[in-house]
Amino acid sequence: MARVLPRPRSPLPAVRRWYEDELGWPTTGPDPVELLTGLRFDVLEMPADAGDAVLRRWPRLGPVALLRTAPDGKHSGDRPKLLIFIAAGGAEELPGILEWLEWGTLTPDLTARGAGGRMPAPALPTSASAVSPPYGFGSREAAGWVRPPRSGYEVENSLPTTGIGAGIGDGGGVPDLVRLVGAAATECHRARLLRARNGQSNRACGDQPLAFSNASRMSAGTRPRSLTL
């Protein structure tokens, strides 16, 4: 009597297998694969032009991903976004940190994805230590790595967070979450004003009044705390 062998399971997509097996990050969806936020990490989301300035300040900050707004590589009028990975729970702290830094709702471009959220899984880096330059991934991917995580490394232990043991970012190291949010809010505000001055502001989000510039706020005695961090 012929022996019936069990049918092999369908192999996971390479991108999903890398994230789950190598990094231990939960994913969802066969195509496209997405990373679940709020479990191992949260992410700060900001326009890429503002994010680039943040990365220049902290060269060892990571992981960082670049998110396209359309899978075909066309931005459809929107700007690409930079996603900076932070410790899980940081997304819930963002509104309070912005309020304490006296930014309030002045930085609508700075948001976060946390518990219950998800993000497109960036295309696999060419190697575990590879660093892809901004905008340097294929046009069909929805997201790509700017500073990828390393396999076999507990990346969550070095993500920006608050509380005891949080870094301060001196010497280009990893900053604590408050310093990171302060810098990101400043750069988002500065980039928004620059786009408005150059006639490139996103009308769908509304223009931020120039009266809220840092110079005018300092002259009015409402200098943001973030500028003193």
SVG drawing of the C-alpha trace seen along z (x, -y; Angstrom):
<svg xmlns="http://www.w3.org/2000/svg" viewBox="-7 -90 38 92">
<polyline fill="none" stroke="black" stroke-width="0.4" points="0.0,0.0 1.4,-3.3 2.4,-5.6 0.8,-9.1 3.4,-11.7 2.2,-15.0 2.2,-17.9 4.9,-20.5 3.7,-23.8 3.9,-26.8 7.1,-28.7 6.8,-32.1 7.8,-35.0 11.5,-35.8 10.7,-39.2 8.3,-37.9 10.6,-35.0 13.5,-37.5 11.5,-39.7 9.9,-36.9 12.9,-34.5 15.9,-36.8 14.4,-39.7 11.5,-38.2 9.2,-40.9 5.5,-40.0 4.1,-40.5 0.8,-40.3 -0.5,-39.8 1.1,-37.6 1.3,-40.4 2.1,-43.0 3.8,-42.1 3.4,-44.6 5.1,-45.0 2.9,-45.4 3.7,-48.4 3.1,-48.6 4.6,-45.2 8.4,-45.3 8.6,-49.0 6.7,-52.1 7.6,-54.6 7.8,-58.4 6.6,-59.5 7.6,-62.7 8.3,-64.2 11.6,-63.0 13.1,-66.4 12.6,-67.0 13.8,-63.5 17.0,-63.9 18.0,-66.8 17.2,-64.7 19.4,-61.9 22.3,-64.2 22.2,-65.2 22.3,-61.6 24.3,-59.4 23.9,-56.4 20.1,-56.6 18.3,-53.6 16.5,-51.7 15.1,-54.1 12.8,-53.4 11.7,-55.5 8.0,-55.2 6.6,-56.0 3.0,-57.1 2.3,-55.0 3.7,-51.5 4.3,-52.5 6.9,-55.1 4.7,-58.1 4.0,-60.3 0.6,-61.3 1.1,-64.9 2.3,-63.6 5.8,-63.7 7.8,-60.6 7.9,-60.0 10.7,-58.9 9.9,-56.4 12.2,-56.5 11.9,-53.4 11.3,-54.1 10.6,-52.0 7.1,-50.4 4.8,-52.7 6.4,-55.9 3.5,-56.7 1.2,-57.1 3.7,-59.5 4.0,-61.7 1.1,-64.1 2.1,-64.7 5.8,-65.3 4.7,-67.8 2.5,-69.6 5.3,-69.8 7.7,-71.1 5.2,-73.8 4.7,-72.6 1.1,-71.5 -0.6,-71.1 1.9,-73.3 3.6,-70.2 0.8,-68.3 3.4,-66.6 4.9,-64.7 2.8,-61.6 3.4,-58.2 2.3,-54.6 1.9,-52.5 -0.4,-49.8 -2.8,-48.4 -0.9,-50.0 1.1,-48.7 3.5,-49.8 4.7,-48.4 7.6,-46.0 10.7,-47.6 12.4,-45.8 15.2,-43.5 18.6,-45.2 21.4,-43.7 23.1,-42.5 22.6,-42.6 24.9,-45.6 24.0,-47.4 22.8,-50.9 20.6,-52.0 20.8,-55.7 17.5,-57.7 15.3,-57.1 17.7,-54.3 15.3,-51.4 13.3,-50.0 10.3,-52.0 7.9,-49.1 8.6,-48.8 6.3,-50.8 9.1,-51.2 12.9,-50.7 15.6,-50.9 17.7,-54.0 19.3,-52.4 18.3,-48.8 18.3,-46.6 20.9,-44.0 20.0,-40.3 20.7,-38.6 20.8,-41.9 18.3,-43.0 17.5,-46.3 14.7,-47.1 17.3,-47.7 18.7,-50.7 15.6,-52.5 14.8,-56.0 12.7,-55.9 12.0,-57.8 12.7,-57.1 15.7,-55.7 18.5,-54.6 17.3,-56.6 20.2,-58.1 20.7,-61.8 22.3,-61.7 25.6,-63.4 28.4,-62.8 25.9,-61.6 24.6,-58.6 21.0,-57.5 18.9,-60.3 16.1,-59.9 12.6,-60.2 12.1,-63.7 15.2,-65.1 14.3,-63.2 10.7,-64.5 12.0,-68.0 14.4,-67.9 11.8,-66.3 9.2,-68.9 11.7,-71.7 12.7,-70.2 9.1,-69.5 8.2,-73.1 11.3,-74.5 10.7,-72.3 7.0,-73.3 7.9,-77.0 10.6,-76.4 8.1,-74.6 5.6,-77.4 8.2,-80.0 9.1,-78.0 5.4,-77.5 5.6,-73.8 3.3,-73.5 0.8,-70.7 -2.5,-72.5 -4.4,-69.4 -2.9,-69.7 -3.3,-73.5 -0.5,-76.0 1.0,-76.7 0.9,-80.5 4.3,-82.2 3.3,-83.9 4.2,-80.6 7.8,-80.8 10.5,-80.2 11.6,-83.8 8.1,-85.2 7.4,-82.8 10.7,-83.7 10.0,-87.4 6.5,-86.8 8.1,-85.0 6.9,-81.5 10.1,-79.9 9.5,-76.2 11.3,-74.1 12.6,-71.9 14.9,-74.6 16.6,-74.5 17.2,-70.7"/>
</svg>
